[in-house]
Amino acid sequence: MNARILLMLLILPLLMACQQPTKQRENGWYYLTEKSNDSISSEPIVTVKDFIALKLECDYFGQYMITGTISPHKQKKWAEATKQAVGKRICFVFNNEIITDPQVNCPIVNGRFAISNPHGHDLPKMFEQIRKEKADSIEHLFQGWEKDSLYHTLNQAQRDSALMALDYWDAWSLVK
């Protein structure tokens, strides 16, 4: 019995060393590739900070969908990426998990996207987390600024609405 335990203790570190560490990815849209190890591209096409006009929609059957638009600063990249992916799949990754992986049927030149729920995720909760991530990325840009603007007189719902309408890259150009 002790020999089995000793053997397991010797083998366990070897097994753990052979496991590939999971790469932490930014939340966003990625290519799905044909690589054998990891089918998700290493770099995102666009990330949550590139989203504007986010909405949580519910259809007649009670199925949720998150819709939005890609920042005008990243729409050309989105159009090129979706053109390159015609007939293939792209995926939305959230918290290192593929949430949806639609097939691209034509280039998406208007910058629109939709995150559906084929795997039963809690999209209302995810929507709130995505909104918070986007808001935090913009608020981080203005960290340390004086708080004398009209923005700071708004209630939280009004602030959230303003942040969702604000393009990260426009805000970034104001700061830089």
C-alpha positions, 0 to 999 in steps of 0.5 A: 500500500505504501509503495502505491502512495509513493509511486503516486507521489513520484508520478503526480509532479510529472503529470502536473508538469506535462499539463499546458497552462491555460492562456488568459485571454482578454474578453472579446472576439477571436478567430478559431484556427486549425491548430491542434493545441489551441483552436483560438487565435492568440490575439483578439480581433476586438475586445470589450473596450472596442464595443459601443452601443451595447444592448441586452435584448430578449425575444418573444421566447425569452431568449437573450442576446447581447448586441452591439457595434464595434468602435468606428476606430476598429470597424475596418479591422472587424470588416477585414477579419470577418471577410477573412473568416467567411465560411469559417467560425469566429468566437466570443471568449468571456472569462476564458470560455467560448460563449458563442462561435458563429459561422461568418457568412459574409463580411460584416462591414457595419461593425455590428455583432450579436452574442447568442446563448447556445450553451445556456450561459446567464447572458443578463449577468454576462451583459452586466459584467461586460458593461462594467469591464467597458466602463472600468476601462474608460474610467481608468483612462480618466483616473486622477482627473478633476471631478468638476464635470457634469458627468459627476452630477449624474446618477449611476444609471445615467453615468453607465448610459454615458459610458456605454455610448462613449467610444474607448478610443475617442476617450483615449485620444482625449487623454493622450 
